[in-house]
Amino acid sequence: MSSGHIVFNTLDGGGAGRALGTPVGALNVDAPVMKQVIDVASSTVTYICEAAPGTATSAAAWRVQRISVSGTVTTISYAGGGKFDQVADNRASLTY
């Protein structure tokens, strides 16, 4: 098996000495799942852009999140409803 975590089938009866069940595979947790661009635009606004590794920031394939802080209230909003169809380069001018 590759590095990572072992996945067990817990529905195979378990029993004494087999409490975790039968190993059925492994998860590779070493590979990066998402590419991120984090832009602290000001003391009150941060943008977090996520896409598949290798995606250009000019491609319409990003999920863009805006975190706004006003006093004690923090608001998290997504451009385009949180779909992976935004351009990270346009993060400051997107509609949230």
C-alpha positions in Angstrom: 0.0 0.0 0.0 1.1 3.6 -0.6 1.8 6.0 2.2 -1.1 7.6 4.0 -3.9 6.1 6.0 -5.2 2.6 5.9 -9.0 2.2 5.2 -10.8 -0.5 7.0 -14.1 -2.2 6.2 -15.9 -2.0 9.6 -19.0 -3.9 8.3 -17.3 -7.3 7.9 -18.1 -8.5 11.3 -15.1 -7.3 13.2 -15.0 -9.5 16.3 -12.2 -10.3 18.8 -8.8 -9.5 17.3 -10.4 -7.8 14.3 -12.1 -4.8 15.9 -11.2 -2.5 13.0 -12.3 -4.9 10.3 -10.5 -5.9 7.1 -8.0 -3.5 5.5 -9.4 -2.6 2.1 -7.1 0.1 0.8 -5.2 3.2 1.5 -5.7 6.9 1.2 -2.8 9.0 -0.1 -2.8 12.0 2.1 0.6 13.3 1.0 -0.5 14.8 -2.3 -1.8 18.4 -2.3 -5.5 18.5 -2.9 -6.0 22.2 -3.8 -3.8 25.1 -4.9 -4.5 28.3 -2.8 -3.9 31.9 -3.3 -4.4 33.9 -0.1 -4.6 37.7 -0.5 -4.7 39.8 2.6 -6.0 42.9 0.8 -6.4 45.0 3.8 -6.9 44.8 7.6 -10.6 44.0 7.0 -10.6 42.0 3.8 -8.9 38.7 2.9 -9.5 36.7 -0.3 -8.9 32.9 -0.5 -8.9 31.4 -3.9 -8.8 27.6 -4.5 -8.4 25.5 -7.6 -6.8 22.3 -8.8 -3.0 22.2 -8.7 -1.5 23.8 -11.9 -4.5 26.1 -12.6 -3.5 29.5 -13.9 -4.9 32.4 -11.8 -6.3 33.8 -15.1 -8.4 30.7 -15.7 -12.1 30.6 -14.9 -11.7 27.6 -12.6 -11.4 29.0 -9.2 -13.6 29.1 -6.1 -13.1 32.5 -4.5 -14.0 33.4 -1.0 -14.0 36.9 0.6 -13.6 37.2 4.4 -14.7 40.6 5.7 -14.3 41.9 9.2 -16.3 44.7 10.6 -15.9 45.2 14.4 -16.7 41.9 16.0 -18.5 40.5 13.0 -16.7 38.3 10.4 -18.6 37.6 7.2 -17.5 34.8 4.7 -18.9 35.2 1.2 -18.3 33.2 -2.0 -18.3 34.7 -5.6 -20.5 32.8 -8.0 -22.2 30.8 -5.2 -19.0 28.9 -4.4 -18.6 27.3 -7.8 -15.2 26.6 -9.3 -15.8 29.0 -12.2 -14.2 32.3 -11.1 -11.0 34.0 -12.1 -8.6 34.4 -9.2 -7.0 37.5 -10.8 -10.4 39.3 -10.6 -11.0 38.5 -6.9 -11.3 42.1 -5.8 -14.0 43.0 -8.4 -16.1 39.9 -8.3 -19.7 39.9 -7.0 -20.1 38.2 -3.6 
